[in-house]
Structures are given as structure tokens and as C-alpha cells.
């Protein structure tokens, strides 16, 4: 994983990456550049020469052959994670401010079992962990989108969170192209300063089942 500052001067882009910001404003262009700078640094951590990460459907990154990854932003942080492991089909990364999600949005983000879990927490914790749930589901969305290019909702994702182990597992419920229905996934989360970071590794089905059984 690598970090870059989207408030810094525009980062150097590689090749056709520049095409993605031709019609963007300064703030979005710096954010895009910081995300690509973080992705290039993550490639270098793996021993690769940085290569372009172009922009595809719904502004999703197009990773170079032999790699997969994910990029996420806040106003002050751009994070990227990259893998060259053949068993990892896709990655999903989400960084979000660890502030309480307003109660009016909990039913949008949470399924019934997740609402019961939130209700089991202390009143001061519920909004905080509703935001964590939102971040986890957005990380899972980003991972599946690399494979399916299909838009799904928060209600299409069911998550169980283990706060003691900073671990989560879940299922994508719809019948999605290339992966089918009730596809399991797992990942980890962390609280870094005042931000949640959630990451999903989308592995082949056999490996996913092994992870979920742990």
C-alpha cells in the first residue's frame, strides 16, 4: 500500500493517464494525480517499473496486465494497493473519515441483520460503526466491479464484522456476471488516525472459502 497527498502540486502522470483529466478541474485533477502517484509507488514496492493506470467504465482504474489494485481518496489522503499475485483476481480499498453516519442513513446502508448488530452496540458507537459498515461495503463493491462491471447497492451486500480481530466477511447476494449469486468475500479494516480503511481481496472461489472458514 502507498500514500500520496491530493493537496500537493499535480503529480507526474505516465503516458495516456493524462487523458483522464483533460476536462477536469484542478481539485479533481490533483486527486487523480495523487491516486496514480500512490499506485505507481505501490508498483515499485513490488519491484515493478511504474506503468500507466488508465480510466475505464465509471472512472474505475484499468490495471496493467499481471496486476490488480484499488485506489481510494479523502480530501487529504490518496491510498493505493496493488498486487501481482495470480490468485488475487481483484482488490477493493476504501478510506473514509471515521465520523458517525447519521441515523437516517443506517437503513440505506444496512440490511436487517446488520441493523440488529448496530442496535447491540452502545449508543455512542452505533454511528461510528455504521460508517465502518459503509466503508466495508464500498470496498467490496469496488472489488466486484473490477470483475463484473455491474452496479449494485448496499442492500446487495451482507457483512459480518469481527471488531476484536479487525476482520470482516460477507456475501454479494445478487446473481452477478462471471461470479454468480451469494459470492463470499473477506477482508480486514483498520482505524488510521481519524479514518477507516477497509480492504477486500477477491480470490478464486476455493481460496475465498478457505479464508471464510478461518
N, C-alpha and C positions, 0 to 999 in steps of 0.2 A: 504494500500500500504506500502511496506517496501523496504529498500535500502541496498545494500552491495557493497563493493569495490572490483572489479575484479583484482586490482593490489596488493591486500593484500595476505598474505600466504594462501594456499589452505584451504578452509572451510571444516568443517566436513560434510561428506555425510551420508545418512541414508540408510541402507540396500543395495538393489540392484542398488541404484543410481550410485554406484562406477563402475558398468559395462559399463556405457556410456562413460567413459573416459579412459578405458584400453589402447586404441591405439591412444589417443590424445596427442598433445604436451602440454608443460607447460602452454602456454598462454591460449589455448582453455580450458584446464582443470581448470585453475583458474576462467575463465569466467563462465564455467558451475557450478563450486562450489559456486561462488558468487550468481548466479541466484537461485540456490537451497537454499542457506542461506537466501536470501530475501524471497523466497516462504515460508520457514519454519517460518520465523519471522511474515509474514502476517497471517499464520495459527494461530500462538499464539495470534495475535491481536484479532482474532475472538473467542478465548477461546479454541482452539483445540490443542491437543498434535501434534507436527510436525510429518508428515508422508512422506514417500518417494514420490517423483515426478519423475517417470521414463521417459524414452525417447521412443517415438513411431515413426510413419511414418514421414519422412522428418525432423527428430530431434525435432518434436513437443512434448511438455510435455504431459504426461498422468497423469491426476489429480486423486487423491484418490476418491473413491465413496462418493457422497454427496458434492463434492466441484468442482469448476471450477476456472480457473485463467489464467494468462498470464505472461510471463517473457520477458523482453527486456534489451538490453545491449548497452552501448557505451564502448570505451576503459577505461573509468574511472568510469562508473556507471552501476550497475545492479539493475533493478527495478522489483518487482513482485506485482501483485494484485491477491487476492483470494476472492472468495465469497462462502458462503454456502446457499444462498437464492434459494429456489426451482424454482422461476420464472426466474432466470437468467440461461440460457442454456449454454452460453459461454461468455468469455471476450476476448478482444483484446487490447493489450497495446503496444505502440511503443514509444521509446525515440530516438530522433535523434538530431544531432548538428544543431543549428539554424543558419546555414550559407546559403548563396544564392545558389540555384540549378542553374547550368549552363544552359543558354537558349537553348542549343542544346537538352537538355533532357526534356524540357517542353512538347513537343508533345508526348513523350513516356508516361508521367505521366498523362497528362491532356486530357480530352475529349473537344469537340468544345466549349460547354457552359463554361467549366472551363477556357479555353484559353481566351474567351471573358472577364471573370471575372478578370483574371490576367491583361489583357490589360487595364481594367478600373482603375487599381491601379497606383500609382505613379511609375515612372521608377525605383527608388531605392528600392521599396517594392516588385517588382514582383518576383525576385529570392527567396527572403526570404519566401514569402507565397506559392511559388511553392514547396519549401521544406516542408512547413506545409502540403500542399495537399498530398505530397508523404507520409508523416508520417501517416496521417489520413487513407489513402488507405491501408497502410501496417497494421495498427491496425485492420481495417475491414477485411482484408484478414486473419489475424490470428484468429479472432473470427469465421469466417465462416469455416475455415479449421478444427476447432475442431469438427464441425458437419458433414461436407461433405467430408473431406479428399480429396478435389479437388483443383488442382492448377488453379488459374485464373490470369488475367493480370490487370494492372492499367486501361486499357480501358474497363474492365468489371465492373468497379465501378464508379458510378456517385455521386458526392458530392456537396453540397451547404454549404458554410461556413458563419457563422454569427460572424464576428470579434468582434462586440460590446458585445456579450454575451458569447464569448469563447465556442460556440456551433456549432455543425455541424449535418447534416442529409444527408441521401443518399439512394441509391438503389444498390443492387447487381443485375445486369441485366441478366446474363445467367440463364438458367433452371438448377438448381443445385440439386443434390440428397438430398432428405429429406426436402428441403425448397422451391423449385420451382423457378420461374422467378420473377424478379423485387421485390425482398425481401427488405423491408425497414429496415434501421438501423439508430441509432442516437448515439451521444456521445459528449464528451467535450475535450477541449485541454487547455494547459497552456504553458507559457514560463517560465521555471525554470532556472535561471542563463542564460547560453548560449545554452540551449537545449529546443526543443519542446517535450512535452509529450502529446500523444493523446490516448484516451481510448474509447472503444466501449463496451456497454452492449448489449448482444444478448438475448433478452427476447422472450417470446412466442408472437405469431403474434398479439393478441389482445392488449397486453401491449405495443408492439412496435408501433402500430397505435396510441395509446394514447399519447406516448411520442412525436411522429412526429407531432401531432396535437397541441402541446403546443405553 
